[in-house]
Amino acid sequence: MPRQYPVEKTRNIGIIAHIDAGKTTVTERVLFYTGISHKIGEVHEGTAIMDWMEQERERGITITAAATTCFWTPRDLERKKANEHRINIIDTPGHIDFTAEVQRSLRVLDGAVVIFDGVAGVEPQSETVWHQADKFEVPRICFINKLDRMGASFEKSLQSILEKLSPNAVAVQIPIGAEENFEGVIDLLTQKAIKFDGDFGQNIVEEEIPKNLKEQAEEWREKLVEKIAAEDEKLLEKYLAQKEISVDELRDVLRSATVDYKIIPVFCGSALKNKGVQLLLDGVVDFLPSPIDLPPVKGTDPKTGQEIERKAVDSEPFSALVFKTASDPYVGTLNYFRVYSGFLQKGSYLLNPTTGEKERIGRILRMHAAEREEVEELFAGDIAATLGLKKTITGHTLCDLNSPIVLEKISFPEPVISIRIEPKTRADQEKMGMALKKLAEEDPTFKVKSDLETGETIISGMGELHLEIINDRMRREFKVSVAVGRPQVAYKETIKGESFAEGKYIKQTGGRGQYGHVFLRLKPKERGDGFEFTNEIKGGTIPQEFIPAVKKGVIEAMERGVVAGYPMVDIEAILYDGSYHDVDSSEIAFKIAASMALQTASKRAKPVLLEPIMRLEVTIPSEFFGDTIGDLATRRGKIEETKDRLNLKVIDAKVPLAQMFGYATSLRSMTEGRGTFTMEFDKYEEVPQNIAQEIIEGKRR
C-alpha cells in the first residue's frame, strides 16, 4: 500500500515553553482547527484532551509528553495546490521536574514551536527548553501568546527573546491593538491585516492595514525583508538595488533559513481568545522542516563501530528510535518510537542492536493523546507506538535484521532529590516493587535503589513535585499505599587535588589463591565532566584481560565516597602500574585491588562534598520585596538580578536545594499567597566547610 502523505508533507513538531505560557491551550486550539476535536478543551476547566492523566487535569499542568496526529491544509490554497499536510505533534511539559519528557521529545522532533507569555516574555524555563533545543539543533518558530492580557507587550517579549535567547529572531507578524483591545495581527509578508470572526475565531477575514498602523507595519516589514535578504545572494542584490521582491521569493528564502536555524520567525496571538493559531499552523507548514529537509540521521554499526547514515526515505533499511516507554493499565507497556528510515509492516521482526534481541511488532498504534488508532504499516518520518516489546526501553534503537545500526542514545540529567518510602502493608510490598520497576522504565530521571544498610527503599527524582506525582501514580494506577519519609538532597563527592595510591589484594587459602595489584593516580576534572578511566599500562605489567576489571572496581568504589558515603563524580583515574601472578590473578582480585586503591587515593586528594544549586525565579508584589530578599539570604541564596514586571518584582537567585524544602509554603505566607516561584537545577557546587561538617555528622548518626 503506497503512503498516503508524501514525506515532504509531514511535519514532526513539539510544542515547548515555560510552565503556564499556554502550550496545552495552543495544542487544544490546533486540534480544534484541524478537525481532530469538535469541541475546544480548556486547561482551566480540566477538559484538555492532551492533558489526559487525572493528575494533569487536577493540577492544570502537563506531566507527560502526549503525542497526536492532525492534518492541515493551509489557507492560501493557490500556494499549496490544495494539499493536506500531516502534522505529528508532541505537547511537552513546562515544569522543570519533567525535563526528561522535553529532552526525549526534542531528540526525535524535526522542528519546534516555542511559546512565550506575552506579559512575562522569556522566563527561566523558556531558557532551559531553548538550550535543550539548541543541543539537538532543532529549527524553531516562536509564538508570543496571551497578548489579550493586561500588561502584555509584543515588543518587550520580542526584545527579551533577542537579548536572552537568539539575535536571529524576527517578527513575521505584529499585533493589532493590545490587552483587551487586541483584535488580530498584521501579516508582514503579505502586508494584510487579519482578523478572526465567529464563536471560535474560525472565520478568517483579510483586510487592508488600518491607516494608523501603516507606517509601523512598513518599519517592521523593512526589518524582516532585510533579515531575509541577508541569507541569499540573489535577494540581497535585488534588495540593495531597491528592486521589488515577491512574497514567494521571501517565503522560500525564509523557509530555508529557518530550516538551517539561521532565522527564527516570530508569530503572535492569543490562543485562549482564538486569535492567531491558524496562522501559526500555516507557519509550521511553511517554515518548519519535513524529515527530508534535514541531514540524514547518523548512527554506528554495532559490529565495526563505524559511523553510518540513514536517509529519510522508504527504500532505505528500517531504523527507529524508542523515545518513550509508558505503562497503560489496559494494554501493558507502550513504546513510542520515531521512524527515521525505511518502512515497517505489522507482524514483522526487528532487531534491537543494544540488547541483541529480536522483537516482533505485533500491533502498530497511531496515538491521539490517550486514544489510539491501529494501522497496518509505517513509513519514514512517522511517529507511532507499539505494544508488547520484551527488552526494549527508552533510548534503544529498532532496526532491520540485516542492516543493524545503533542511533545516538538520549542522555538524561541525574536526579537531585531523594525520599525514603516504605509499603504500608505486607500486600503493598510486592505491588510496590512492580510499580517502581514500571515507573523507572518509563521515566529515565526517576531512580530506585535499596539502602543495603537500613533495608529501606530510596526513590530519587528531579524535584518535590516529580516525586509527589510518582507517589500519586503509585496510589492511583498501581493501587499501592506507601509511607513517605522526608526529602533528602542528592549530595555528591569529588576531589580537589591529585594523588596516587597502591591497591594490593592477596588471599591465600587452600588451593588457588587470589592476587591483584594496581597503582592508580587520581586527578580532578571540571565540574560536570563526569568520570574518565585512562589505561597507561606498558609492557604488559597487568595483562589486557584484567584492565576492564580494574575499571569496574574503580566505578564500584566511586559509588561510596570517602567523605560521607555519597557517590563520587568528576574524577579521572589513571592506571599506571601494577603486577600479576600467573596462577592466582583473577578479575575479582583486580577489581578489589582497584577499589582499595581508589579509596586510599581519594582520602589523599582533598575530597569535598558537593551539593545541587538551584536556579530560582521568584515573582512577588513589590511591597514584599525586602522580606523575600531577606528570607533568601537566610537560605544561603545569592541574588543574581532583580527586575520589574508591571507592578511586580522578579528576583533571580541561586540557592542550595537543601535550603528550599517547604519554600512554597513560606513564600505564600510571606506574600499573602500572592508570590510564585519556579526553580530548576543549575549545577553542583562545593558545600561550605561548616555545613559539610553537619552533613557528615548527620550521615554518621
Buried (B, 14 or more C-beta within 10 A) or exposed (E): EEBEBBBBBBBBBBBBBBBBBBBBBBBBBBBBBBEBBEEBBBBEEBEBBBBBBEBBBEBBBBBBBBBBBBBBBBBEEEBBEEBBBBBBBBBBBBBBBBBBBBBBBBBBBBBBBBBBBBBBBBBBBBBBBBEBBBEBEBBBBBBBBBBBBEBBBBBBBBBBBBEBBBEBBBBBBBBBBBBEEBBBBBBBBEBBBBBBEEEBBEEBEEEEBEEEBEEEBEEBBEEBBEBBBBBBEEBBEBBEEEEEBEEEBBBBBBBBBBBBBBBBBBBBBBBBBBBBBBBBBBBBBBBBBBBBBBEBBEBBBBEEEEEBEBBBBBEBBBBBBBBBBBBEEEEEBBBBBBBBBBBBEBEBEBBBBBEEBEBEBEBBBBBBBEEBEEEEBBBBBBBBBBBBBEEBBBBBBBBBEEBBBBBBEBEBBBBBBBBBBBBEEEEBEEBBBEBBEBBBBBBBBBBBEEEEEEEEBBBBBBBBBBBBBBBBBBEEBBEBBBEEBEBBBBBBBBBEEBBBBBBBBEEEEEEEBBBBBBBBBBBBBEEEEEBEBEBEBEEEBBEEEBBBBBBBBBBBBBEBBBBBBBBBBBBBBBBBBBEBBEEBBBBBBBBBBBBBBBBBBBBBBEBBBBBBBBBBBBBBBEEBBEBBBEBBEEBBBEBEEBEEEEEBBBBBBBBBBBBBBEBBEBBEEBBEEBBBBBBBBBEBEEBEEEBBEEBBEEEEE
